[in-house]
């Protein structure tokens, strides 16, 4: 899956992790329901933000969730998933933007797409995604022609760009497309006053998505001779970072103007995880909180008077039979182990393959493929992915660790 906002689940609280996965799975299942199994390939981390924004304005309701069956991405567990207009809008936007990505790779003649038969097949798939996205968008009152027009203009802008061309001229089509998608969530939520600030947040989010993609692909594009906006316009990494930081600040300012029913997950994704995406692309870090929070008094004296008398009579007889078997001791019978629904050899191997292919065995918790016992992945202390820094996992209780000392109202 692709996308710039891809939080490690260890940085989210249990509740936010459940909500994030509900929107991710909801996007995937909406694609399958409206456009078939193959369309699920365009599931991406950024598309689910459209679903998150819609629900954040209306509030989570029982009618907006359903229980989905086991899936390898969820370690073969069932889970509540988001459903409704927000997930369908996310699916429509994801199809159109994935179509743009395919056509961009065809234009750059990347890999197998340099061969004409493969490129022709890819164009047909992209055209089908455009039509499918348009159908779903029309059902939701969203005209995807604006997205398609932005994609078409992108090719012409890149053809004319050269040294000295402003970088923001190149990112404008992406900004326009994401601004339209973000703004329409206000229409679906019935809060038209949110449309303008959400459009501004979407425009800056699109700028970040374009710039970070260019930064991450800069060296690979230089080696292969592919088109890269930073190289073509002669923009330095320093200037690109400045533009990214300005966009980050603008997203936060725009979100302050939006009326949310529950904007916690939006804040985590678009204020904190978005900054992590910038740091990851530029190889920097903005988080100054490097350790787990230590509860107050962990290293102090125990509560009360440590030298006072022990409650009760310390020299009196031990209650009960002091010579009887100690509970849980060697003389006590071991407690019976609860029965487990073990999988067979073949079924366990299939589950193992699914968990391995989706990285659940590398980062996250999962059920053992055979015994179904809950296990923790070895990625519990894997540096950048799972550093012990939970900025807004409990946003209502305050933020602790942003380099710019932002509060939860940012």
C-alpha positions as semicolon CSV with decimal commas, in nm:
position;residue;x (nm);y (nm);z (nm)
1;X;0,000;0,000;0,000
2;X;0,111;0,355;-0,069
3;X;0,056;0,685;0,107
4;X;0,254;0,936;0,311
5;X;0,056;0,909;0,637
6;X;0,129;0,557;0,758
7;X;0,146;0,549;1,139
8;X;0,297;0,255;1,321
9;X;0,019;0,099;1,527
10;X;0,244;0,109;1,837
11;X;0,218;0,488;1,838
12;X;-0,161;0,485;1,860
13;X;-0,369;0,417;2,168
14;X;-0,589;0,108;2,160
15;X;-0,898;0,312;2,075
16;X;-0,733;0,515;1,799
17;X;-0,571;0,204;1,653
18;X;-0,913;0,040;1,631
19;X;-1,061;0,350;1,465
20;X;-0,774;0,380;1,217
21;X;-0,802;0,015;1,116
22;X;-1,181;0,052;1,088
23;X;-1,138;0,324;0,825
24;X;-0,858;0,141;0,644
25;X;-1,061;-0,179;0,621
26;X;-1,373;0,018;0,537
27;X;-1,199;0,172;0,236
28;X;-1,080;-0,168;0,119
29;X;-1,424;-0,328;0,153
30;X;-1,597;-0,030;-0,012
31;X;-1,370;-0,077;-0,313
32;X;-1,460;-0,445;-0,327
33;X;-1,832;-0,386;-0,286
34;X;-1,860;-0,117;-0,556
35;X;-1,587;-0,214;-0,800
36;X;-1,483;-0,577;-0,750
37;X;-1,192;-0,760;-0,591
38;X;-0,921;-0,620;-0,820
39;X;-1,006;-0,263;-0,721
40;X;-0,883;-0,335;-0,367
41;X;-0,530;-0,299;-0,500
42;X;-0,569;0,081;-0,483
43;X;-0,631;0,078;-0,106
44;X;-0,396;0,339;0,039
45;X;-0,321;0,508;0,367
46;X;-0,396;0,861;0,247
47;X;-0,736;0,778;0,099
48;X;-0,876;0,672;0,433
49;X;-0,826;1,029;0,562
50;X;-1,134;1,125;0,357
51;X;-1,335;0,867;0,550
52;X;-1,185;0,985;0,880
53;X;-1,272;1,348;0,806
54;X;-1,632;1,261;0,723
55;X;-1,688;1,068;1,046
56;X;-1,501;1,326;1,257
57;X;-1,761;1,587;1,157
58;X;-2,066;1,370;1,215
59;X;-1,943;1,159;1,505
60;X;-1,915;0,781;1,515
61;X;-2,253;0,609;1,513
62;X;-2,341;0,240;1,546
63;X;-2,498;0,249;1,200
64;X;-2,160;0,352;1,060
65;X;-1,992;0,026;1,162
66;X;-2,028;-0,338;1,071
67;X;-1,831;-0,645;1,171
68;X;-1,607;-0,781;0,896
69;X;-1,474;-1,134;0,875
70;X;-1,115;-1,248;0,940
71;X;-0,844;-1,088;0,725
72;X;-0,464;-1,138;0,714
73;X;-0,413;-0,763;0,758
74;X;-0,594;-0,791;1,091
75;X;-0,403;-1,103;1,196
76;X;-0,703;-1,318;1,097
77;X;-0,936;-1,148;1,342
78;X;-1,278;-1,001;1,289
79;X;-1,315;-0,628;1,349
80;X;-1,560;-0,339;1,319
81;X;-1,510;-0,151;0,993
82;X;-1,636;0,186;0,871
83;X;-1,913;0,193;0,616
84;X;-2,123;0,459;0,451
85;X;-2,068;0,767;0,239
86;X;-1,728;0,857;0,382
87;X;-1,579;0,518;0,292
88;X;-1,737;0,528;-0,055
89;X;-1,602;0,878;-0,123
90;X;-1,258;0,759;-0,013
91;X;-1,291;0,468;-0,256
92;X;-1,385;0,697;-0,547
93;X;-1,098;0,936;-0,479
94;X;-0,851;0,648;-0,438
95;X;-0,950;0,500;-0,775
96;X;-0,904;0,826;-0,962
97;X;-0,574;0,915;-0,794
98;X;-0,442;0,560;-0,841
99;X;-0,532;0,594;-1,207
100;X;-0,323;0,911;-1,218
101;X;-0,033;0,731;-1,055
102;X;-0,048;0,451;-1,313
103;X;-0,053;0,698;-1,602
104;X;0,239;0,884;-1,448
105;X;0,443;0,563;-1,435
106;X;0,346;0,488;-1,795
107;X;0,462;0,835;-1,902
108;X;0,792;0,783;-1,717
109;X;0,830;0,435;-1,872
110;X;0,905;0,282;-1,534
111;X;1,007;-0,084;-1,525
112;X;0,778;-0,314;-1,722
113;X;0,568;-0,015;-1,826
114;X;0,842;0,075;-2,071
115;X;0,710;-0,211;-2,289
116;X;0,425;-0,106;-2,516
117;X;0,189;-0,401;-2,456
118;X;0,219;-0,363;-2,080
119;X;0,177;0,015;-2,101
120;X;-0,133;-0,026;-2,318
121;X;-0,287;-0,267;-2,066
122;X;-0,204;-0,029;-1,781
123;X;-0,376;0,258;-1,961
124;X;-0,693;0,049;-2,003
125;X;-0,692;-0,036;-1,634
126;X;-0,643;0,332;-1,544
127;X;-0,929;0,436;-1,772
128;X;-1,154;0,176;-1,606
129;X;-1,066;0,313;-1,264
130;X;-1,153;0,664;-1,382
131;X;-1,499;0,548;-1,494
132;X;-1,557;0,349;-1,176
133;X;-1,457;0,643;-0,957
134;X;-1,686;0,872;-1,157
135;X;-1,984;0,639;-1,100
136;X;-1,935;0,626;-0,724
137;X;-1,861;0,998;-0,705
138;X;-2,179;1,082;-0,896
139;X;-2,383;0,874;-0,652
140;X;-2,239;1,087;-0,370
141;X;-2,279;1,421;-0,548
142;X;-1,906;1,452;-0,613
143;X;-1,783;1,530;-0,963
144;X;-1,459;1,341;-1,019
145;X;-1,409;1,528;-1,346
146;X;-1,228;1,789;-1,138
147;X;-0,978;1,523;-1,031
148;X;-0,938;1,389;-1,384
149;X;-0,886;1,742;-1,520
150;X;-0,616;1,804;-1,258
151;X;-0,443;1,481;-1,357
152;X;-0,454;1,574;-1,725
153;X;-0,311;1,920;-1,656
154;X;-0,027;1,764;-1,458
155;X;0,124;1,609;-1,770
156;X;0,123;1,941;-1,960
157;X;0,274;2,130;-1,666
158;X;0,553;1,877;-1,631
159;X;0,628;1,900;-2,004
160;X;0,670;2,279;-1,986
161;X;0,856;2,288;-1,653
162;X;1,227;2,360;-1,643
163;X;1,496;2,535;-1,439
164;X;1,345;2,833;-1,261
165;X;0,986;2,710;-1,278
166;X;0,825;2,764;-0,935
167;X;0,786;2,429;-0,763
168;X;0,434;2,518;-0,651
169;X;0,332;2,548;-1,016
170;X;0,410;2,178;-1,053
171;X;0,221;2,078;-0,738
172;X;-0,091;2,283;-0,819
173;X;-0,295;2,003;-0,988
174;X;-0,244;1,769;-0,693
175;X;-0,339;2,048;-0,454
176;X;-0,660;2,118;-0,648
177;X;-0,761;1,751;-0,650
178;X;-0,710;1,689;-0,278
179;X;-0,876;2,022;-0,186
180;X;-1,192;1,913;-0,369
181;X;-1,197;1,574;-0,195
182;X;-1,146;1,720;0,153
183;X;-1,410;1,989;0,099
184;X;-1,675;1,738;-0,012
185;X;-1,654;1,561;0,325
186;X;-1,823;1,870;0,470
187;X;-2,108;1,827;0,221
188;X;-2,152;1,460;0,317
189;X;-2,144;1,551;0,686
190;X;-2,403;1,826;0,641
191;X;-2,167;2,101;0,762
192;X;-2,109;2,331;0,463
193;X;-1,929;2,589;0,680
194;X;-1,641;2,343;0,710
195;X;-1,590;2,326;0,334
196;X;-1,356;2,627;0,303
197;X;-1,109;2,536;0,581
198;X;-1,113;2,171;0,476
199;X;-1,039;2,275;0,117
200;X;-0,738;2,471;0,244
201;X;-0,619;2,174;0,453
202;X;-0,664;1,947;0,151
203;X;-0,474;2,182;-0,078
204;X;-0,175;2,186;0,156
205;X;-0,200;1,811;0,211
206;X;-0,181;1,760;-0,166
207;X;0,125;1,983;-0,178
208;X;0,292;1,774;0,091
209;X;0,204;1,449;-0,084
210;X;0,359;1,571;-0,410
211;X;0,671;1,715;-0,247
212;X;0,740;1,416;-0,024
213;X;0,699;1,177;-0,315
214;X;0,954;1,384;-0,508
215;X;1,198;1,390;-0,215
216;X;1,176;1,015;-0,155
217;X;1,220;0,933;-0,526
218;X;1,488;1,193;-0,597
219;X;1,791;0,962;-0,595
220;X;1,613;0,675;-0,771
221;X;1,481;0,911;-1,040
222;X;1,828;1,055;-1,092
223;X;1,973;0,706;-1,136
224;X;1,704;0,599;-1,384
225;X;1,668;0,932;-1,561
226;X;1,301;0,966;-1,463
227;X;1,127;1,304;-1,432
228;X;1,149;1,458;-1,086
229;X;1,014;1,804;-1,002
230;X;1,302;1,891;-0,768
231;X;1,566;1,804;-1,026
232;X;1,388;1,962;-1,323
233;X;1,310;2,292;-1,149
234;X;1,648;2,307;-0,974
235;X;1,487;2,320;-0,627
236;X;1,717;2,239;-0,335
237;X;1,622;2,007;-0,051
238;X;1,644;2,304;0,184
239;X;1,378;2,492;-0,012
240;X;1,164;2,179;-0,038
241;X;1,182;2,135;0,339
242;X;1,080;2,496;0,393
243;X;0,776;2,449;0,172
244;X;0,685;2,130;0,359
245;X;0,714;2,298;0,698
246;X;0,498;2,588;0,580
247;X;0,237;2,342;0,454
248;X;0,240;2,155;0,786
249;X;0,173;2,477;0,973
250;X;-0,100;2,571;0,729
251;X;-0,278;2,236;0,772
252;X;-0,289;2,287;1,148
253;X;-0,421;2,640;1,116
254;X;-0,691;2,528;0,872
255;X;-0,804;2,243;1,098
256;X;-0,855;2,490;1,383
257;X;-1,138;2,644;1,183
258;X;-1,320;2,314;1,128
259;X;-1,610;2,214;1,352
260;X;-1,549;1,852;1,452
261;X;-1,767;1,631;1,667
262;X;-1,460;1,422;1,753
263;X;-1,140;1,532;1,581
264;X;-0,890;1,328;1,784
265;X;-0,793;1,085;1,506
266;X;-0,783;1,369;1,251
267;X;-0,546;1,559;1,477
268;X;-0,318;1,259;1,524
269;X;-0,300;1,187;1,150
270;X;-0,282;1,540;1,007
271;X;-0,090;1,717;1,284
272;X;0,150;1,457;1,422
273;X;0,179;1,169;1,177
274;X;0,202;1,412;0,887
275;X;0,504;1,574;1,053
276;X;0,656;1,229;1,100
277;X;0,611;1,170;0,728
278;X;0,808;1,487;0,652
279;X;1,082;1,388;0,895
280;X;1,098;1,040;0,746
281;X;1,133;1,174;0,392
282;X;1,410;1,417;0,486
283;X;1,583;1,181;0,728
284;X;1,532;1,405;1,032
285;X;1,346;1,384;1,360
286;X;1,134;1,644;1,535
287;X;1,037;1,444;1,842
288;X;1,230;1,525;2,158
289;X;1,054;1,273;2,382
290;X;1,266;0,956;2,362
291;X;1,150;0,753;2,660
292;X;0,836;0,618;2,814
293;X;0,667;0,837;3,070
294;X;0,765;0,726;3,421
295;X;0,482;0,739;3,675
296;X;0,535;0,990;3,951
297;X;0,701;0,836;4,256
298;X;0,842;0,532;4,073
299;X;1,184;0,588;4,226
300;X;1,072;0,746;4,553
301;X;0,992;0,584;4,887
302;X;0,686;0,362;4,903
303;X;0,363;0,525;5,016
304;X;0,325;0,568;5,390
305;X;0,600;0,525;5,651
306;X;0,846;0,256;5,531
307;X;0,984;0,225;5,887
308;X;0,651;0,211;6,068
309;X;0,496;-0,105;6,209
310;X;0,359;-0,358;5,969
311;X;-0,022;-0,354;5,967
312;X;-0,159;-0,626;6,192
313;X;0,059;-0,847;6,416
314;X;0,374;-0,942;6,223
315;X;0,458;-1,206;6,482
316;X;0,116;-1,365;6,504
317;X;0,025;-1,698;6,348
318;X;-0,023;-1,715;5,975
319;X;-0,391;-1,716;5,889
320;X;-0,514;-2,059;5,784
321;X;-0,297;-2,372;5,788
322;X;0,070;-2,264;5,769
323;X;0,174;-2,620;5,683
324;X;-0,074;-2,667;5,402
325;X;0,021;-2,645;5,035
326;X;0,096;-2,294;4,914
327;X;-0,145;-2,190;4,638
328;X;0,041;-2,216;4,309
329;X;0,340;-2,382;4,486
330;X;0,501;-2,716;4,403
331;X;0,252;-2,908;4,614
332;X;-0,051;-2,743;4,454
333;X;-0,194;-2,893;4,138
334;X;-0,140;-2,671;3,832
335;X;-0,450;-2,486;3,715
336;X;-0,610;-2,639;3,408
337;X;-0,522;-2,471;3,081
338;X;-0,819;-2,334;2,893
339;X;-0,900;-2,529;2,579
340;X;-0,786;-2,370;2,254
341;X;-0,928;-2,404;1,909
342;X;-0,609;-2,502;1,730
343;X;-0,578;-2,485;1,355
344;X;-0,462;-2,776;1,147
345;X;-0,125;-2,790;0,974
346;X;-0,242;-2,671;0,632
347;X;-0,476;-2,401;0,765
348;X;-0,202;-2,275;0,998
349;X;0,047;-2,256;0,712
350;X;-0,197;-2,053;0,503
351;X;-0,256;-1,812;0,791
352;X;0,119;-1,787;0,850
353;X;0,173;-1,692;0,485
354;X;-0,094;-1,423;0,508
355;X;0,053;-1,277;0,826
356;X;0,404;-1,276;0,684
357;X;0,301;-1,113;0,356
358;X;0,118;-0,832;0,535
359;X;0,401;-0,769;0,786
360;X;0,179;-0,847;1,085
361;X;0,452;-1,079;1,216
362;X;0,704;-0,795;1,197
363;X;0,519;-0,504;1,354
364;X;0,211;-0,542;1,568
365;X;0,034;-0,807;1,769
366;X;-0,103;-1,117;1,607
367;X;-0,248;-1,459;1,683
368;X;-0,022;-1,759;1,647
369;X;-0,118;-1,926;1,317
370;X;-0,162;-2,265;1,484
371;X;-0,233;-2,220;1,857
372;X;-0,421;-1,885;1,823
373;X;-0,228;-1,750;2,121
374;X;-0,171;-1,374;2,119
375;X;0,189;-1,285;2,040
376;X;0,384;-0,961;2,010
377;X;0,596;-0,892;1,704
378;X;0,973;-0,834;1,742
379;X;0,920;-0,474;1,627
380;X;0,835;-0,356;1,980
381;X;1,167;-0,170;2,001
382;X;1,255;-0,113;1,640
383;X;1,370;0,249;1,648
384;X;1,186;0,487;1,420
385;X;0,890;0,260;1,358
386;X;0,797;0,207;1,719
387;X;0,984;0,465;1,921
388;X;0,830;0,518;2,262
389;X;0,668;0,848;2,172
390;X;0,292;0,864;2,183
391;X;0,226;1,228;2,105
392;X;-0,150;1,236;2,109
393;X;-0,259;0,883;2,180
394;X;-0,451;1,035;2,470
395;X;-0,504;1,378;2,320
396;X;-0,764;1,479;2,569
397;X;-0,499;1,460;2,841
398;X;-0,251;1,679;2,659
399;X;0,037;1,642;2,420
400;X;0,387;1,587;2,543
401;X;0,647;1,548;2,280
402;X;0,628;1,763;1,970
403;X;0,941;1,951;1,886
404;X;0,736;2,267;1,838
405;X;0,560;2,218;2,173
406;X;0,216;2,219;2,017
407;X;-0,090;2,157;2,224
408;X;-0,385;1,941;2,142
409;X;-0,565;2,240;2,000
410;X;-0,319;2,264;1,713
